[in-house]
Amino acid sequence: MDMLYDCWLAYGKDDSMKWTEKYLSRLCVLCSGRVISSAVKELEAAFGRLTGNIPERISQPLSEGCFILRINDSLGAGGYDISVSDESITVMGGDENGVLYGVFRFLILASGGYPPESLSITEKPCFPLRMIDQWDNADGTVERGYSGASIFFEKGRPVSDMKRLTDYARLLSSVGINAICINNVNVHRTETFFITEGLLPDIAKIAGIFADYGIKLYLSVNFAAPMEIDGLSTADPLDERVKSRWKCTADNIYRHIPEFGGFLVKADSENRPGPHTYGRDHAEGANMLAAALKPFGGNVIWRCFVYNCHVDWRDRTTDRAKAAYDNFKPLDGKFADNVYLQIKNGPMDFQIREAVSPLFGAMPDTNCLCEFQITQEYTGQQIDLCYLVPMWKECLDFDTYHGGEGSLVSRNILGAAGVSNVGSDRCWTGDPLAGANLYGYGRLVFDPALSAEKIAMEWVRAAITADEETAEVICKMLVSSRDIYESYTSPLGVGWMVTPHYHYGVDVDGYEYSPWGTYHYSDRNGMGADRTKATGTGYTAQYAPHNEEMYENVSACPEELLLFFHHLPYTYMLSSGKTLIQHIYDSHFEGAEKAEELLMRWRSLKERVPEEYYREAELRFEKQIENSRQWRDVINTYYYRKSGIDDIRGRKIFR
Ligand code: GCU
């Protein structure tokens, strides 16, 4: 048993699953298909782990203990029902994927020590599309990857060893993921050729592995591929030669990969090519690709992360936060029905706290997806503990008020895409505790009504220990970790202040005079970005009236987002009775203290968690403390020097 590698599929890590042996010894499989075969393999593997034997296959259910798999269409795509009785356990799925999800759910909960009586459950996915985006490059590097090398590519080609990918497909399907884009949205030269004859056979092998687990494979494509691959002089989406090149490409891809999902496209963003070069809009660009994929049932996923990354910081009229809405809102209703717009959860870029993107709910006639970043680019890089499910949940639960009260983001999207945090590290995620984010992403987008605590608990019990008391401590650490990280970095929604490009560690003015549009505008009197209509950039007007008023009005604005929407004096009084500057000092002192407490709490578990987990995480908690101290001291000194205002509690601020 290798607990780090097994993640949350560590069947038999203790004796919690002993009671299931009676059922697992006989399998009665009343359905068939490639995904069902994977479900059966999983049950066999679990039973093998527990007893060293292979279950007997029977054709009729028996009364003395057996495990039954069947399909019942009425449960819907991906839905399942698990029922546990004295005689048998039946997993019914609405389709093959549903059966697989039900089997995994059963095994995960049983291995986490949840009692048999709690395992009779019925669930169905909230969204049809539940996707993972790899930011993996052909050379084996991973953009914003903190977990080792790519598990998909090495030396310019797809890998040939499928073992790791099969285990990845198992992990993903075990939490209901049904789509994966395997290469970086920034498509460089080599990856541009993934859609050509030389590389498609290898990509097809990977697609086959994922198809066995009910996961469709997508590729990120280069909008300028007709120029780079075929030598055309243009990539204009309305040019007949361009259209015909993409049609041939689609035709060829589907010949190799009949179950191909489609294309993911980052166009006209951060210097990537796109339709704007030819005076065309995003709908014209996306629809051209969509037409090529349509005959085969493929989709185009088009990213809305489009903004000007060459702004002049002197220009106070441009606001990067406004860009996605400005670019896409006017195009509502113009996209083909197999185009999905992928919108980042916030309008900037995966900061620890941002407002929810105003695009959600604002495009009722367009298919939309929400993009989350599981990899912790700005949120601690899998060194600092930061369980992100609470943040994603806030986004999905956010009421857009478009079309009246109760118009939650989760009701305005057809799915989600999460940027993967996985690499070649033994534990997959660098920090083994970051496994909670991968697991949590899958669970949350399967059922956004789940609480962040419940998800964390499931993960801890399956991956680390079924001992409730220990699990409780770890769960609390996870659930508090986002607030801790936020408090010693850049609280109140101000964001950024990170080391440019690298994005770990503090550099308050690192981006302040840069072309990236990410400013905090701190001066001797105050700080924060004024995004109001009254005196600022007018970003607040992109929300439905109810939210616009809330954000526009400083006293109604949620405090955790104050500096995202307002530029305020250091002496501004918060509802806590503290001034803004005092809050900043307190937050950084307390955040750094809490980072130390995390390590102490972890140390208190030394004898109670598997040694491998213990060591890997301890090392990171130690680094987190250093990071939090650096943030604390740099931020406090910076604002003391700007404002000249003392900490009323007289703590150590370096002057
Ligand atoms: C961030 C990130 C980039 C990434 C980009 C994107 O800016 O730093 O590495 O390419 O997001 O989402 O496209």
Residues whose N, C-alpha, C, O or C-beta is under 5 A from the ligand:
A	BS01	GCU	F305
